[in-house]
Amino acid sequence: MVVLFCTLNDRDFKKIAYYCEQMIQTGKFIAFEGIDGSGKSSQVALLKSRLQALGQKVYCTFEPTDNKIGSLIRTIIQGETKADNRTIAALFAADRLHHLLNEEDGIIKKLNEGYHVLCDRYYFSSYAYHSVHMDMDWVSEINQKSAEILRPDLTIFIDVKPAQALQRIQQNRSATDLYETMDMLSGVYDNYKVAFERMKEVEKVLRINGDDSMDAIGAQIWQAIGNMM
């Protein structure tokens, strides 16, 4: 065994101590994905409760956000404002960058404060939804900066077939939005599979059968989170 000794000045020591502290404090970033009606939001809430019960700091968020860009997107999705599909995709990419970088409650800020961030949709949603209307390479390109800034520690995909998802939507909602049709959900579902295959070398994706009970799905997610932690 070889033992190496080195001398650190005060400046170097403080720098190392700072980075060690940041590593300890930085939380995990977990993104939830799935077509509309897959049950993502319920699983986000369940995971939040379980982590908080262990004394962990948890911050839940979603896309599109509720800031000005995200609010504009919502008016488009709900049919109140008309926009070209390229415009919609670009707005999502801009909303995502602001979501990451804004200094008040951005994802990066929360992670550095030691929060585990649970995000209901991230860039895989753009790959899946917007590529129904345009080339996935273009969608990937406009979201590349977000991917470079922050990839999830884990992406959880709740796998529900379009027919089952649409049935849930129709049973639980009085109105549907731009994306909640059988043709759209089918295209989105297929695009998710394409995107996961294309990104398999750089992304950590957990696919879970969304036809299982809420508790069974939650148990699988909890096991995966425990292994990751």
C-alpha angles and dihedrals in degrees: 000000000000119000118201123203124198135174120233123200120218093263094053092045093052090048093052091045090052094052092046089053091050091051091051094047100043112104130213123268114220122181124198119210137180142117119284110288095029095118099247096142093054091052092048089055092046094050091047091055093049094049093046090050086062091052095258122148109240131186119190121200141158147206132270085041127218094247122106095278093044092047090054089051090053092054088054094048091049091051096248094115128034122222140161115259090244089055091050092051092049091049090053090051091050092046089051094053091050089047089056100041111030111122098224104058106343120152094247091052092050093048091051089051089059099258122141103229119216111193124194098215129353134175096315086068089060092048091051103039104035095042089067086076103028145020114298091220090063092047090049091049096055089049095045094099091057090050090050092050097047136357116188118258083225135003113205114204115194103207113215122157116242096246092054092045093050091049090054091048093051092048096048106034134060093207136025130217137224095285101041102094128107094246093049096046091048092052092046092049092052091047092053089058091048093048094048091051092048094049099038094113095057106027132069107219128177114197116202129187103249092197089074120094119279090251093049092050090047091051092054091049092048091052091051092048091049091053091048095048 
